[in-house]
C-alpha cells in the first residue's frame, strides 16, 4: 500500500488533473471564440463556379422553404446539352421570379465536383450579361462582392459612368472609381468570357446590401460625379490593371 500511495503516485494524479483542467479551459475558450464568430454580422462567402442563363426548369413550381433551402428537386436546363440538377435541401437564394420565362433568369452556383452545394437565381441582363452587386475586394484573381459572392474578374475593368448632362465621366483607375463611388455601382458579368468585365456607376441590383457612402478623396484631380443618368452601353476602357489588393 505504501508503494501505491507514494509521492510519485500523487504527482502523477496531479499531472492528470492539471491536464484535464488545461484542456477544459482551452475548449471553453474556443467555444467562446466560435460563438463570437457565428454571431458576427456580414455576408456568407460563396465561391461561384458556375454562372449561366436558364432556358427552362423541369419543375415550374420550384422554390425555397422557410429555411432558405430548395423545397423540392428540379433540373435547370442550360442548353441542349447541359443542365444543372438541384436536390431538395440545397441552400440557395431566389432573386428572379420569372423562371417560367425562357432565358429571363440566370443561375449562380457553388459546385463541389458536379454537385450544387449552393445556388442563386438572379435576373439576366442585356447582351448575355448578368448584373451583380458592387465589388468589395479584388485579390488572387477573384472579386469578392459586397454580398460575399466571389467571381473571376478581367485584368481591365470597363468603367461606365455619365454625369447629369449625359457626358462620360472619366476615372484614371478602378481604384479611383471605387474611392469616389463607394458601393454605389453595379458589377457586370459576361457569360461569354466567364468573368466580371465592367462596373457601372449609380446602379444597384435589388438584392444588393445597403450602399456604403463613398469616402472623401483628398486628391484635387478626383472627378466630381453629380450623376442622375447611367451609361449602360460600352464606355471607354481604362488602361490600368485592376489591383489585386483590398480596396480601401
TIVEXDO-233080 format. One record per residue (C-alpha): residue number from 1; residue in three letters; chain; z, y, x. Coordinates in Angstrom, 3 decimals, always signed. Layout:
PT,resi,resn,chain,zz,yy,xx
PT,NUM,ALA,A,Z,Y,X
...
***
This chain:
PT,resi,resn,chain,zz,yy,xx
PT,1,UNK,A,+0.000,+0.000,+0.000
PT,2,UNK,A,+0.735,+2.363,+2.889
PT,3,UNK,A,-2.808,+1.810,+4.137
PT,4,UNK,A,-4.309,+2.751,+0.751
PT,5,UNK,A,-2.338,+5.970,+0.248
PT,6,UNK,A,-2.785,+7.288,+3.759
PT,7,UNK,A,-3.626,+10.856,+4.731
PT,8,UNK,A,-7.231,+9.784,+5.252
PT,9,UNK,A,-7.357,+8.462,+1.671
PT,10,UNK,A,-6.139,+11.754,+0.196
PT,11,UNK,A,-8.592,+13.696,+2.379
PT,12,UNK,A,-11.453,+11.585,+1.031
PT,13,UNK,A,-10.320,+12.117,-2.563
PT,14,UNK,A,-10.006,+15.842,-1.935
PT,15,UNK,A,-13.518,+15.975,-0.487
PT,16,UNK,A,-14.956,+14.242,-3.569
PT,17,UNK,A,-13.095,+16.573,-5.944
PT,18,UNK,A,-14.215,+19.615,-3.935
PT,19,UNK,A,-17.844,+18.443,-4.001
PT,20,UNK,A,-17.594,+17.930,-7.759
PT,21,UNK,A,-16.366,+21.476,-8.345
PT,22,UNK,A,-19.036,+22.858,-5.981
PT,23,UNK,A,-21.843,+21.106,-7.860
PT,24,UNK,A,-20.379,+22.198,-11.204
PT,25,UNK,A,-20.372,+25.821,-10.041
PT,26,UNK,A,-23.978,+25.607,-8.780
PT,27,UNK,A,-25.329,+24.102,-12.009
PT,28,UNK,A,-23.360,+26.563,-14.139
PT,29,UNK,A,-24.833,+29.466,-12.175
PT,30,UNK,A,-28.316,+28.007,-12.552
PT,31,UNK,A,-27.871,+27.747,-16.326
PT,32,UNK,A,-26.827,+31.402,-16.447
PT,33,UNK,A,-29.924,+32.409,-14.467
PT,34,UNK,A,-32.237,+30.244,-16.595
PT,35,UNK,A,-30.693,+31.675,-19.739
PT,36,UNK,A,-31.288,+35.198,-18.493
PT,37,UNK,A,-34.895,+34.358,-17.634
PT,38,UNK,A,-35.590,+32.794,-21.029
PT,39,UNK,A,-34.232,+35.869,-22.760
PT,40,UNK,A,-36.323,+38.266,-20.678
PT,41,UNK,A,-38.982,+40.183,-22.542
PT,42,UNK,A,-42.629,+40.081,-21.557
PT,43,UNK,A,-45.781,+38.181,-22.446
PT,44,UNK,A,-46.088,+34.499,-21.623
PT,45,UNK,A,-48.722,+33.995,-18.902
PT,46,UNK,A,-51.747,+31.820,-19.676
PT,47,UNK,A,-54.333,+30.893,-17.059
PT,48,UNK,A,-57.588,+30.971,-19.023
PT,49,UNK,A,-60.010,+28.214,-18.060
PT,50,UNK,A,-62.486,+28.483,-20.927
PT,51,UNK,A,-63.981,+31.348,-22.973
PT,52,UNK,A,-66.976,+30.878,-25.257
PT,53,UNK,A,-68.475,+31.614,-28.652
PT,54,UNK,A,-67.543,+29.283,-31.518
PT,55,UNK,A,-70.535,+28.123,-33.529
PT,56,UNK,A,-68.516,+26.298,-36.196
PT,57,UNK,A,-65.299,+24.384,-36.887
PT,58,UNK,A,-65.080,+20.843,-38.262
PT,59,UNK,A,-62.011,+21.958,-40.203
PT,60,UNK,A,-62.696,+25.161,-42.152
PT,61,UNK,A,-59.016,+25.381,-43.194
PT,62,UNK,A,-57.765,+25.225,-39.602
PT,63,UNK,A,-54.709,+27.387,-38.941
PT,64,UNK,A,-51.265,+27.613,-37.358
PT,65,UNK,A,-47.892,+26.528,-38.678
PT,66,UNK,A,-44.775,+28.711,-38.730
PT,67,UNK,A,-44.044,+27.831,-35.086
PT,68,UNK,A,-47.438,+29.092,-33.870
PT,69,UNK,A,-48.911,+25.614,-33.352
PT,70,UNK,A,-52.069,+24.012,-34.728
PT,71,UNK,A,-51.213,+22.767,-38.224
PT,72,UNK,A,-53.862,+20.044,-38.006
PT,73,UNK,A,-56.739,+18.801,-35.864
PT,74,UNK,A,-60.094,+20.484,-35.509
PT,75,UNK,A,-63.178,+20.335,-33.351
PT,76,UNK,A,-64.679,+23.685,-32.400
PT,77,UNK,A,-68.447,+23.405,-31.943
PT,78,UNK,A,-69.595,+25.498,-28.976
PT,79,UNK,A,-73.253,+24.478,-28.900
PT,80,UNK,A,-75.459,+21.422,-29.409
PT,81,UNK,A,-73.850,+19.501,-26.551
PT,82,UNK,A,-70.335,+20.932,-26.216
PT,83,UNK,A,-67.243,+21.056,-28.383
PT,84,UNK,A,-63.536,+21.733,-27.931
PT,85,UNK,A,-61.015,+19.435,-29.593
PT,86,UNK,A,-57.668,+20.902,-30.656
PT,87,UNK,A,-54.973,+18.486,-31.769
PT,88,UNK,A,-52.107,+19.075,-34.149
PT,89,UNK,A,-49.156,+20.757,-32.443
PT,90,UNK,A,-51.141,+22.610,-29.777
PT,91,UNK,A,-49.649,+26.119,-29.321
PT,92,UNK,A,-52.046,+28.978,-29.925
PT,93,UNK,A,-52.888,+32.349,-31.409
PT,94,UNK,A,-55.420,+33.294,-34.077
PT,95,UNK,A,-56.739,+36.867,-33.992
PT,96,UNK,A,-60.080,+36.143,-35.674
PT,97,UNK,A,-60.104,+35.175,-39.357
PT,98,UNK,A,-63.877,+34.638,-39.541
PT,99,UNK,A,-64.012,+31.109,-38.177
PT,100,UNK,A,-66.289,+30.041,-41.052
PT,101,UNK,A,-68.830,+32.683,-39.966
PT,102,UNK,A,-71.245,+31.372,-37.338
PT,103,UNK,A,-70.608,+32.920,-33.927
PT,104,UNK,A,-68.085,+35.514,-35.165
PT,105,UNK,A,-65.164,+34.186,-33.110
PT,106,UNK,A,-64.635,+33.172,-29.504
PT,107,UNK,A,-62.172,+30.579,-28.275
PT,108,UNK,A,-59.950,+31.252,-25.275
PT,109,UNK,A,-58.273,+28.165,-23.827
PT,110,UNK,A,-55.903,+26.996,-21.128
PT,111,UNK,A,-57.030,+23.484,-20.182
PT,112,UNK,A,-55.476,+20.511,-18.433
PT,113,UNK,A,-58.483,+18.426,-17.485
PT,114,UNK,A,-60.442,+18.338,-20.735
PT,115,UNK,A,-57.370,+18.719,-22.920
PT,116,UNK,A,-56.387,+22.008,-24.556
PT,117,UNK,A,-52.774,+22.939,-23.804
PT,118,UNK,A,-53.007,+26.439,-25.339
PT,119,UNK,A,-55.721,+28.370,-27.175
PT,120,UNK,A,-56.543,+31.631,-28.946
PT,121,UNK,A,-59.283,+32.619,-31.370
PT,122,UNK,A,-60.475,+36.208,-30.909
PT,123,UNK,A,-63.403,+38.245,-32.271
PT,124,UNK,A,-66.727,+38.105,-30.438
PT,125,UNK,A,-68.050,+41.383,-29.055
PT,126,UNK,A,-71.620,+42.613,-28.730
PT,127,UNK,A,-74.249,+41.035,-26.492
PT,128,UNK,A,-72.377,+37.885,-25.536
PT,129,UNK,A,-69.162,+39.664,-24.549
PT,130,UNK,A,-65.533,+39.377,-25.597
PT,131,UNK,A,-63.144,+42.336,-25.667
PT,132,UNK,A,-59.691,+41.728,-24.192
PT,133,UNK,A,-56.600,+43.916,-23.673
PT,134,UNK,A,-56.206,+46.149,-20.625
PT,135,UNK,A,-55.796,+44.765,-17.110
PT,136,UNK,A,-52.300,+44.917,-15.663
PT,137,UNK,A,-52.681,+43.273,-12.234
PT,138,UNK,A,-55.627,+42.247,-10.030
PT,139,UNK,A,-54.734,+39.548,-7.497
PT,140,UNK,A,-56.225,+36.412,-5.930
PT,141,UNK,A,-59.499,+36.715,-7.814
PT,142,UNK,A,-57.859,+36.830,-11.245
PT,143,UNK,A,-56.925,+39.690,-13.527
PT,144,UNK,A,-53.654,+39.414,-15.417
PT,145,UNK,A,-53.983,+41.323,-18.684
PT,146,UNK,A,-51.130,+43.228,-20.323
PT,147,UNK,A,-50.691,+40.315,-22.768
PT,148,UNK,A,-50.299,+37.792,-19.922
PT,149,UNK,A,-53.765,+36.195,-20.054
PT,150,UNK,A,-55.303,+35.550,-16.640
PT,151,UNK,A,-59.094,+35.679,-16.154
PT,152,UNK,A,-61.588,+35.925,-13.268
PT,153,UNK,A,-62.993,+39.410,-12.661
PT,154,UNK,A,-66.082,+40.839,-10.991
PT,155,UNK,A,-65.770,+42.371,-7.495
PT,156,UNK,A,-67.007,+45.656,-9.004
PT,157,UNK,A,-65.847,+46.643,-12.486
PT,158,UNK,A,-68.190,+48.821,-14.557
PT,159,UNK,A,-66.103,+51.809,-15.686
PT,160,UNK,A,-67.240,+53.224,-19.020
PT,161,UNK,A,-65.869,+56.459,-20.399
PT,162,UNK,A,-67.132,+59.614,-22.158
PT,163,UNK,A,-65.440,+62.907,-22.916
PT,164,UNK,A,-65.293,+64.770,-26.230
PT,165,UNK,A,-68.769,+66.198,-25.592
PT,166,UNK,A,-70.316,+62.782,-25.102
PT,167,UNK,A,-70.729,+63.245,-21.347
PT,168,UNK,A,-69.963,+60.432,-18.931
PT,169,UNK,A,-66.633,+60.775,-17.131
PT,170,UNK,A,-66.791,+59.626,-13.516
PT,171,UNK,A,-63.948,+57.899,-11.700
PT,172,UNK,A,-64.038,+57.358,-7.955
PT,173,UNK,A,-62.442,+53.919,-8.281
PT,174,UNK,A,-60.958,+51.457,-10.717
PT,175,UNK,A,-57.527,+52.367,-9.336
PT,176,UNK,A,-58.048,+55.996,-10.365
PT,177,UNK,A,-59.319,+54.834,-13.775
PT,178,UNK,A,-56.095,+52.859,-14.230
PT,179,UNK,A,-53.832,+55.655,-12.990
PT,180,UNK,A,-55.366,+58.206,-15.353
PT,181,UNK,A,-55.591,+55.994,-18.453
PT,182,UNK,A,-52.569,+53.706,-18.130
PT,183,UNK,A,-53.184,+50.770,-20.528
PT,184,UNK,A,-55.430,+52.828,-22.801
PT,185,UNK,A,-58.587,+50.795,-22.234
PT,186,UNK,A,-60.280,+47.516,-23.073
PT,187,UNK,A,-61.448,+44.857,-20.623
PT,188,UNK,A,-64.885,+43.369,-21.331
PT,189,UNK,A,-65.555,+39.705,-20.518
PT,190,UNK,A,-69.102,+38.389,-20.097
PT,191,UNK,A,-69.653,+34.824,-21.296
PT,192,UNK,A,-72.807,+34.616,-19.156
PT,193,UNK,A,-71.035,+35.444,-15.878
PT,194,UNK,A,-67.685,+33.881,-16.899
PT,195,UNK,A,-65.621,+36.863,-15.767
PT,196,UNK,A,-64.443,+40.365,-16.670
PT,197,UNK,A,-67.281,+42.780,-15.961
PT,198,UNK,A,-66.262,+46.182,-17.363
PT,199,UNK,A,-63.459,+48.423,-18.575
PT,200,UNK,A,-63.914,+50.856,-21.487
PT,201,UNK,A,-61.571,+53.803,-21.942
PT,202,UNK,A,-59.614,+54.617,-25.111
PT,203,UNK,A,-60.428,+51.376,-26.916
PT,204,UNK,A,-57.723,+48.890,-27.861
PT,205,UNK,A,-58.143,+45.404,-29.326
PT,206,UNK,A,-55.936,+44.901,-32.416
PT,207,UNK,A,-53.768,+42.221,-30.808
PT,208,UNK,A,-53.051,+44.141,-27.575
PT,209,UNK,A,-49.444,+45.157,-26.805
PT,210,UNK,A,-48.350,+48.761,-27.234
PT,211,UNK,A,-50.210,+51.110,-24.912
PT,212,UNK,A,-48.250,+52.275,-21.876
PT,213,UNK,A,-48.831,+56.024,-21.357
PT,214,UNK,A,-50.799,+56.997,-18.265
PT,215,UNK,A,-48.807,+58.176,-15.279
PT,216,UNK,A,-49.393,+61.604,-13.828
PT,217,UNK,A,-51.896,+61.688,-10.960
PT,218,UNK,A,-50.939,+64.220,-8.277
PT,219,UNK,A,-54.440,+64.438,-6.836
PT,220,UNK,A,-56.291,+67.564,-7.967
PT,221,UNK,A,-59.520,+65.581,-7.923
PT,222,UNK,A,-58.433,+63.300,-10.778
PT,223,UNK,A,-60.752,+63.894,-13.764
PT,224,UNK,A,-59.451,+65.352,-16.982
PT,225,UNK,A,-60.216,+62.937,-19.833
PT,226,UNK,A,-59.797,+64.505,-23.296
PT,227,UNK,A,-61.712,+61.589,-24.799
PT,228,UNK,A,-62.447,+61.290,-28.506
PT,229,UNK,A,-65.548,+59.097,-28.283
PT,230,UNK,A,-66.201,+55.970,-26.267
PT,231,UNK,A,-69.202,+54.745,-24.343
PT,232,UNK,A,-69.948,+51.209,-25.466
PT,233,UNK,A,-73.239,+50.846,-23.670
PT,234,UNK,A,-73.747,+50.235,-19.982
PT,235,UNK,A,-72.279,+53.011,-17.888
PT,236,UNK,A,-72.735,+53.869,-14.242
PT,237,UNK,A,-71.363,+51.182,-11.944
PT,238,UNK,A,-68.965,+52.292,-9.224
PT,239,UNK,A,-69.305,+51.260,-5.618
PT,240,UNK,A,-65.707,+50.238,-4.933
PT,241,UNK,A,-64.295,+46.765,-4.940
PT,242,UNK,A,-61.506,+46.051,-7.393
PT,243,UNK,A,-58.298,+45.874,-5.333
PT,244,UNK,A,-56.557,+42.512,-5.047
PT,245,UNK,A,-53.129,+44.098,-5.326
PT,246,UNK,A,-50.663,+45.043,-8.005
PT,247,UNK,A,-51.932,+48.091,-9.839
PT,248,UNK,A,-49.448,+50.953,-9.655
***
